[in-house]
Amino acid sequence: MTDTILASGEIVNELPFPAEVFGIGFLVGFFALGWLTYSYRNVANRHRHKTQGSGNTPAHH
C-alpha cells in the first residue's frame, strides 16, 4: 500500500522543448564541430615557407 502512495507523489519535470528538438540541436552541433575539425586539415602544409629553415625536414639540394 505504501508503494502506491510513494509512486503517486513522484515529481515530474517537463522539458522546455520536445525531445526531438534536443536531438536535432545536438546533431547540428556535432556536425558543426566536425566541420570545424575538418576545416583544419593540412594546415601545416599551407605555411611550408615557415618550416623550411628548421631541422625537422631533410635538406634538399
ABEGO torsion letter per residue (X at the ends): XAAAAAAAABBBBBBABBAAAAAAAAAAAAAAAAAAAAAABGAAAABAAAAAABAABBBBX
